[in-house]
Amino acid sequence: MNREMFSALRQFHKLTQQQFAGELGVSPSTVDSVESGRRPLSRFIRGKVASTYQLDDTFLKFYENYKNVDL
């Protein structure tokens, strides 16, 4: 998982950074820092994501399309 997938996962679930942080048990500033690239996506945060979300085919298809959108 990279920071782009991290951000896409949050957007896929239609969560604000604050809501996403709450679900992961981290601070909103951590989510913002990861998404902006100021902080690396640590093994700890990856573990939190893995224990909170199941990345199924629906999300993976969404992510493939998301990568191709010019934001």
C-alpha positions as CSV (number, residue, x, y, z in Angstrom):
1,M,0.0,0.0,0.0
2,N,1.3,3.5,-0.9
3,R,0.0,6.9,0.2
4,E,-2.2,7.2,-2.9
5,M,-4.0,3.9,-2.1
6,F,-4.3,5.1,1.5
7,S,-6.0,8.3,0.3
8,A,-8.2,6.4,-2.2
9,L,-9.3,4.0,0.5
10,R,-10.5,6.9,2.6
11,Q,-12.3,8.5,-0.3
12,F,-13.8,5.1,-1.4
13,H,-15.4,4.9,2.1
14,K,-16.5,8.5,1.8
15,L,-14.7,9.5,5.0
16,T,-13.2,12.8,6.0
17,Q,-9.6,12.6,7.2
18,Q,-10.9,13.0,10.8
19,Q,-13.4,10.1,10.4
20,F,-10.7,7.9,8.8
21,A,-8.3,8.7,11.6
22,G,-10.9,7.8,14.2
23,E,-11.5,4.4,12.5
24,L,-7.8,3.7,12.4
25,G,-7.1,5.0,15.9
26,V,-4.6,7.6,14.8
27,S,-4.6,11.4,14.8
28,P,-6.1,13.4,12.0
29,S,-2.8,15.1,11.5
30,T,-1.2,11.6,10.9
31,V,-3.7,10.9,8.1
32,D,-3.1,14.4,6.6
33,S,0.7,13.9,6.8
34,V,0.6,10.5,5.1
35,E,-1.7,11.7,2.4
36,S,0.4,14.8,1.7
37,G,3.7,12.8,1.7
38,R,5.1,14.6,4.7
39,R,5.1,11.3,6.6
40,P,5.8,7.8,5.4
41,L,3.1,5.2,5.5
42,S,4.5,3.1,8.4
43,R,4.1,-0.6,9.1
44,F,2.0,0.4,12.1
45,I,-0.5,2.4,10.0
46,R,-0.5,-0.3,7.3
47,G,-1.3,-2.8,10.1
48,K,-4.2,-0.6,11.3
49,V,-5.6,-0.4,7.8
50,A,-5.3,-4.1,7.4
51,S,-7.1,-4.9,10.6
52,T,-9.9,-2.3,9.9
53,Y,-10.6,-2.9,6.2
54,Q,-10.9,-5.8,3.8
55,L,-9.6,-4.7,0.4
56,D,-11.9,-6.5,-2.0
57,D,-12.3,-6.5,-5.8
58,T,-14.7,-3.5,-5.6
59,F,-12.2,-1.3,-3.9
60,L,-9.3,-2.5,-6.2
61,K,-11.4,-1.7,-9.3
62,F,-12.2,1.7,-7.8
63,Y,-8.5,2.3,-7.1
64,E,-7.5,1.4,-10.7
65,N,-10.0,4.0,-12.0
66,Y,-9.0,6.5,-9.3
67,K,-5.4,6.4,-10.4
68,N,-6.4,7.4,-13.9
69,V,-8.4,10.5,-12.8
70,D,-6.6,13.8,-13.1
71,L,-7.2,15.6,-9.8
